[in-house]
């Protein structure tokens, strides 16, 4: 009886949940889960909770965008059939072997996910270098580029031209929109 291994699969970022549902349905129909000697023991999509800073709504997003982990027996035919039917792609490693993750590493990932369940991260849709327009506060109407983000204070430093020179302005997140 073959030993189970954690295989790493890739799919398009943003489609992980859809592909996960497709995989779960496919393996159930094939009879690869459950029973006395299942081919697949566990399918894992690590997620983290993120809070939208504007709406305050919390949503789950994949921790590793585009990656799904499947604990299964090393059966190349089943892996290729799974890939063909679901849109997953096995991650190939050095010399063409399929990438596997050892149990200790998967336990660390699971602990990270458990820890993240307790804390909800706020999602800030800006990054350094983005062009923005200030839509509120004393600098309303100014445009510039983000040069730094203070995640704790929820403030941006925006470099903008004022009085014929570049000035750095500290602005709250809710007073800024992308240009």
N, C-alpha and C positions, 0 to 999 in steps of 0.2 A: 504494500500500500504506500503510495507516494506521499511525501510530507508536504504540507501546505506552505506556500511562500507568499509574501506580499509583493504583488506586481504593480508597477507604476504605469498608468495609462494617461494619455493626453487627449484633450478635446478642445474645441474652440472656447476661448474665454467668454464668459457671459452665458454659455449654453450648458454649464455643468449640471444644473438641476434637471433640465429637460433630458439630457443624455443619461443622467442617473436613473430617472424614471423608466427610460427606454431599456436600459441595461437590466434593471430589476424585473421588468415585464418579460424580457427575452429569456433570462436565465430561469425564471419560474416556468415559462412555457416549455423550455428544453428539459426541465426536470433536473437542473444542475444544483439546486439548493434543496435543503431539507433531506429527508430520507436517511438511510443507514450510512451511506458512504458518498456524501455530496462532493461534487467537483469544486464548488465555490462555498467557502465558509463564511465570508464576510465582505461586504462592499462598503467602502468608507469615503465620504466626501467631507473633509474637515471644513467647518464653517466658523465664522466669527460674526458677532452681532455688531452692527454699526448704526449709529443714530444720525439721521439727517439733521444738520444744524438749523435749517430753516423750518421744517415741518415738525421736528421733534419725534417723528416716527422712527421706530427701530425695525431694521430688516437684517436678514442673514445674508452674508456674502461668503463665497469660498475663501478659505485661508490661503490656499495655494491656487491661484487662478488657473484654470485649465487642467488641473490634475485630479484624478480619481484613483484611489488605491483599492485593489481587490486581492483578498487573501484566497488563494486557490491552489489547486494542484498544478504542477508545471506540465501542462499539456498544450504543446504548440498548436495543434490543430484546433483545440477549443479556443485558444487565445485568438487565433486568426479568424475563426468563425464569429466570435464575439465582436472583434474589431469590425469585420465586414458588415455585420447586422446592425450595429449600434452607433457607429460614428466615433468610437474610441480608437485610439492608436496606441499600441504598446510602445513604451519608450525604449529605444534601442541604445545599448551602451557600447562600450569599447569592443571592437571586433564583432559587432552584430548581435551579441547576447542581449537578452531582455533584462531591463533594470529591475532589480528586486531591492526591497528595503528589509533590513533585519528586524526581528521582534523588538529589540531594545529601542531602536529608532522610532518604530511605530508607537511604542508606549510613551516615548517623549512627546510625539506629536499629539497623542490622545490627551496627555497631561496639559499640554499647551491649550488645547481646545477646551478642556474642563475649566482651566483657569480663566479663559476668555469668556466662558459662559457667565461668570460672576461679574465681569466688568464689560460695560458696553462702550465701545469706542465711538467717538463722534467723527463722522465723515465730513471732511472739509473739501469742497470741490475745486479748490485752487491749488496751484503749485508755483514755485518760484519761477519767474520768467513770464507768467501770464500777463497779458494786457488787460487792464480793468478800468472801469469808470466808477467814480465815487458818486453814490446816489443819495447820500444822506450825511448829516453832520456839517461841521463848519467848512469842509473842503468839497462840498457838493458841486458836481459839474467838472471836476478835475479828472484827467485821465493820466495813467502811468503804468509802470510795470511793477509787479510784486518782486521785492528783493529779499524778503524774509517773512516767515510765518511763525507766530507765537501760538502754539496749539493750546497751551494752558489758559492764556488770557483771551483766546479767540480774537486775536488782532493780527493785522497785516502791516508790514512796512512797505509803502508804495513810493516809488521814486517818480516824481512828477515835476514838470517844468512850471515854475512860478517866479515872477519877478526877474525874468530872463536868466534864470539859473536852475539847476536841478536841485530839488529839495526832497527830503525824506519825510513822509507823512505817516503817522500811526493811525490806522483806521480799523474800526470794528468790522467783523465779518458781515454783519447784516447791512452795512452801508456800502457794500461793494458788489458789482456785477461784472461778469466777463464781457469784454468788448468783442 
